[in-house]
Amino acid sequence: MAEKETIISPSLLSCDFSRLADELKALEEAGLKWAHLDVMDGKFVPNITFGPPVIKSMRKECNLFFDCHLMIEQPERYITEFADAGADLICIHAESTNHLERAVAAIVEAGAKPAIALNPATPLESIKYLIPQLYMVLIMSVNPGFGGQKYIPFCTDKVRDLKAMITEQKADTLIQLDGGVTIDNCRELVEAGADVLVSGSAFFKFPPYAERHKLFIERCAGK
């Protein structure tokens, strides 16, 4: 069986916001399928980024799959707004709500694909029983809130353990990795079990995007 191609989801946090529409179109033209949207509220993480109105504007500019990562407290308050704005996938942090299953169900009800993110030190056991309901689990391999951080090594073992958990439950849940992902470590992460890799500065700082995307895919495949 042929090896499944890794999905690269560039983090728009590292793009040129003064040319956001052009950046989205450039990603599409380069063959990218996904875009990672980091939403920060200044409470769950220190920074503040953007919300539903900006995503709604982005949605008009492209057909990319919007992989929307909510780094916000009590995300269940805004799930409908993000889905209506055009988020295809809504990822909430296990640490951000007291009622995780209810929030996951609300994402599905809103018409988006459900995902849960885990901070580096958060154990996989916290989502064990939810895995069959999830389209994706995001393993944070840096502490969230800032771009350009170095990869935390123990997260590779965490990906392996998550992959084993998914396999044991006979689920088809995707594994996404976000933080410190580079050309140099992407193959190791795919071998550990990652299906989707988020890359910010390691992607956007190396145009043209078509060539960077091609290089990521080749390295992920061990070429």
Disulfide bonds with the S-S distance in Angstrom:
none
